[in-house]
Amino acid sequence: MKRELRLGIMGGTFDPIHYGHLVTAEAVRDEFKLDKVIFVPAGNPPHKVKRKVTDKKHRYLMTILATITNPFFEVSSIEIEREGYTYTIDTIKEFKKLYGDETLFYFITGADAVLEILTWKNADELLRLCYFVAATRPGIEGNKIDQELDKIRNLYGNVIYKVTVPSLAISSTDIRERVAKGRPIKYLLPEPVERYIQKYGLYKEDDSI
């Protein structure tokens, strides 16, 4: 009997994408035996309205450059092509139409985002459409995350998991600040992405917020 297709959905601003994102995606792919992980750069994320977000075409192309060597990784333009704010619930519904209701979806996010997941648009419906994988990283309070996971499981069942990934304390915010200050970013992200940032002059002082 053929098993269901298992797809990971790695959503994020990816401004820029870095090794922390890639290590997390690969760890989750292995842990849950996913057939592939689809990276979905956010188009117009409502939670980022307080800062300037780099043009979505740049973020999309950087994500392609970062993932191209992994045969299990793909990049989707599904959100950057959507008008208005982009919400996870709409993205999952579109993937359901593309791959069918029998496909199992695992939405990969940072463990810190779990603390706010019940405030996401149509969270009740969303938690019934896909599984969630909360990836831990340095600086996150473990007990607080576990309490929130238990709260969600009590409401919706075993639909959310926590996965510990290698401790890479890398963040897009830090990379943007480093570029703005003229500090090195080598070994924090794939070299093609580093060259792309340099070529197009992204994250210079005038663009940093």
C-alpha positions as CSV (number, residue, x, y, z in Angstrom):
1,M,0.0,0.0,0.0
2,K,1.4,3.4,-1.0
3,R,1.8,5.8,1.9
4,E,0.6,9.4,1.8
5,L,2.8,12.1,0.4
6,R,4.5,14.0,3.2
7,L,5.5,17.6,2.5
8,G,7.2,20.1,4.6
9,I,6.3,23.7,4.2
10,M,9.0,26.1,5.3
11,G,7.5,29.6,5.5
12,G,9.4,32.7,6.3
13,T,10.5,36.1,5.2
14,F,14.0,34.8,4.3
15,D,15.4,38.3,4.5
16,P,17.9,36.8,3.9
17,I,17.8,33.0,4.1
18,H,20.7,31.5,6.1
19,Y,22.2,28.3,7.3
20,G,19.8,28.2,10.3
21,H,16.9,27.9,8.0
22,L,18.6,25.2,5.9
23,V,19.7,23.1,8.9
24,T,16.2,23.3,10.4
25,A,14.5,22.2,7.1
26,E,16.9,19.3,6.7
27,A,16.6,18.1,10.3
28,V,12.8,18.1,10.1
29,R,12.9,16.4,6.7
30,D,14.9,13.6,8.2
31,E,12.9,13.4,11.5
32,F,9.5,13.1,9.8
33,K,10.7,11.3,6.6
34,L,9.3,14.0,4.4
35,D,9.4,13.6,0.6
36,K,10.4,17.1,0.2
37,V,10.5,20.6,1.9
38,I,9.0,23.5,0.0
39,F,10.3,26.9,1.0
40,V,7.7,29.6,0.7
41,P,9.1,33.2,0.9
42,A,6.4,35.5,2.3
43,G,4.9,38.0,0.0
44,N,3.5,40.8,2.2
45,P,3.6,39.4,5.7
46,P,1.3,41.3,8.1
47,H,3.6,40.7,11.1
48,K,6.5,42.6,9.5
49,V,4.7,45.9,9.0
50,K,6.9,47.7,11.5
51,R,10.1,47.3,9.4
52,K,11.0,47.6,5.8
53,V,11.1,44.2,4.1
54,T,13.4,43.6,1.1
55,D,11.7,43.3,-2.3
56,K,10.1,39.9,-2.6
57,K,11.8,39.1,-5.8
58,H,15.2,39.4,-4.2
59,R,14.1,37.2,-1.3
60,Y,12.7,34.6,-3.7
61,L,15.9,34.5,-5.8
62,M,18.1,34.2,-2.7
63,T,16.0,31.3,-1.5
64,I,16.5,29.5,-4.8
65,L,20.2,30.1,-4.7
66,A,20.4,28.7,-1.1
67,T,18.4,25.6,-1.7
68,I,19.4,24.6,-5.3
69,T,22.0,22.0,-4.3
70,N,19.5,19.9,-2.1
71,P,17.3,17.6,-4.3
72,F,14.7,17.5,-1.5
73,F,14.2,21.2,-1.4
74,E,12.0,23.3,-3.6
75,V,11.0,27.0,-3.6
76,S,7.4,28.2,-4.3
77,S,6.4,31.6,-5.4
78,I,2.8,31.0,-4.2
79,E,2.9,33.8,-1.7
80,I,4.9,36.5,-3.5
81,E,2.4,36.2,-6.4
82,R,-0.6,36.8,-4.1
83,E,-2.0,40.3,-3.7
84,G,-2.4,41.9,-0.3
85,Y,-1.3,40.4,3.0
86,T,-0.2,36.7,2.9
87,Y,-1.6,34.3,5.5
88,T,-0.5,30.8,6.3
89,I,-4.1,29.5,6.1
90,D,-4.5,30.6,2.5
91,T,-1.2,29.1,1.6
92,I,-2.0,25.7,3.1
93,K,-5.4,25.7,1.3
94,E,-3.7,26.3,-2.0
95,F,-1.2,23.5,-1.4
96,K,-4.1,21.2,-0.5
97,K,-5.7,22.0,-3.9
98,L,-2.4,21.3,-5.7
99,Y,-1.4,18.1,-3.9
100,G,-4.8,16.7,-2.8
101,D,-6.4,16.3,0.6
102,E,-4.6,12.9,1.2
103,T,-1.2,14.7,1.4
104,L,0.2,15.2,4.9
105,F,1.5,18.8,5.4
106,Y,4.1,19.7,8.1
107,F,4.4,23.5,8.5
108,I,7.9,24.3,9.9
109,T,8.3,27.3,12.0
110,G,10.5,28.7,14.8
111,A,9.6,27.6,18.3
112,D,9.1,31.2,19.3
113,A,6.3,31.5,16.8
114,V,4.4,28.8,18.6
115,L,3.7,31.3,21.4
116,E,1.6,33.3,19.0
117,I,0.1,30.6,16.8
118,L,-3.3,30.8,18.3
119,T,-3.5,34.5,17.2
120,W,-2.8,33.6,13.5
121,K,-5.6,34.1,11.0
122,N,-8.2,31.2,11.3
123,A,-5.9,29.4,13.7
124,D,-8.6,26.9,14.6
125,E,-9.0,25.8,11.0
126,L,-5.3,25.9,10.3
127,L,-4.4,23.5,13.1
128,R,-6.8,21.0,11.6
129,L,-5.4,21.3,8.1
130,C,-1.7,20.5,8.8
131,Y,0.8,19.5,11.4
132,F,3.1,22.0,12.9
133,V,6.8,21.5,13.7
134,A,8.3,23.9,16.2
135,A,12.1,24.1,15.7
136,T,14.0,25.0,18.8
137,R,16.9,27.4,18.7
138,P,19.2,29.0,21.2
139,G,17.6,31.6,23.5
140,I,14.2,30.1,23.6
141,E,12.7,29.2,26.9
142,G,12.0,25.5,26.8
143,N,9.4,25.3,29.6
144,K,7.4,28.1,28.1
145,I,7.4,26.4,24.7
146,D,6.4,23.1,26.2
147,Q,3.5,24.7,28.2
148,E,2.2,26.3,25.0
149,L,2.5,23.0,23.1
150,D,0.6,21.2,25.8
151,K,-2.1,23.9,25.6
152,I,-2.5,23.4,21.9
153,R,-2.5,19.6,22.1
154,N,-5.2,19.7,24.7
155,L,-7.3,21.7,22.3
156,Y,-6.5,20.1,19.0
157,G,-4.8,16.7,19.7
158,N,-1.3,15.7,18.7
159,V,-0.9,18.1,15.7
160,I,2.2,20.0,16.8
161,Y,5.7,18.7,17.5
162,K,8.9,20.2,18.8
163,V,12.2,19.3,17.1
164,T,15.7,20.2,18.5
165,V,18.1,21.2,15.7
166,P,21.8,21.9,15.9
167,S,22.5,25.0,17.8
168,L,23.0,27.6,15.2
169,A,22.5,31.1,16.7
170,I,22.1,32.7,13.3
171,S,19.4,35.3,12.5
172,S,18.4,37.3,9.5
173,T,18.3,40.4,11.7
174,D,21.9,39.9,12.7
175,I,23.0,39.4,9.1
176,R,21.2,42.6,8.0
177,E,22.9,44.5,10.8
178,R,26.3,43.1,10.0
179,V,26.0,44.2,6.3
180,A,24.8,47.6,7.3
181,K,27.9,48.0,9.6
182,G,30.3,46.6,7.0
183,R,31.0,43.5,9.1
184,P,31.5,40.0,7.6
185,I,28.7,37.5,7.0
186,K,30.7,34.7,5.5
187,Y,29.9,31.2,6.8
188,L,26.5,32.5,8.1
189,L,24.7,31.8,4.8
190,P,25.5,30.1,1.5
191,E,28.1,31.8,-0.6
192,P,25.9,32.4,-3.6
193,V,23.5,34.3,-1.3
194,E,26.3,36.4,0.1
195,R,27.4,37.3,-3.4
196,Y,23.8,38.2,-4.4
197,I,23.6,40.5,-1.4
198,Q,26.8,42.2,-2.4
199,K,25.9,42.4,-6.1
200,Y,22.6,44.2,-5.4
201,G,23.8,46.2,-2.4
202,L,21.1,44.8,-0.1
203,Y,21.0,45.8,3.6
204,K,23.2,48.8,3.3
205,E,22.9,51.5,6.1
206,D,20.2,53.4,4.3
207,D,18.1,50.2,4.0
208,S,18.5,49.0,7.5
209,I,15.8,49.5,10.1
